Amino acid sequence: MKNVYEIQQFLKKFGTFIYVGDRVADLELMEAELTELYQSQLVDVKDYQTAIMILRHEIQMTKKKD
């Protein structure tokens, strides 16, 4: 995974579609969903860590813009 779009596509494999309309809220919900999947042992540690790092970076960048 290299960007938020790829994370969205990854989550779709688990039937998770996230769109609230608020960019930061969407990213935070994706992070929460990934954590849940990881804790359920449905996602391996490398994918989890990469996705969380991308999401947190994107959250930070989005908040700086506002």
Order of alpha helices (4+ residues) and beta strands (2+ residues): alpha-alpha-alpha
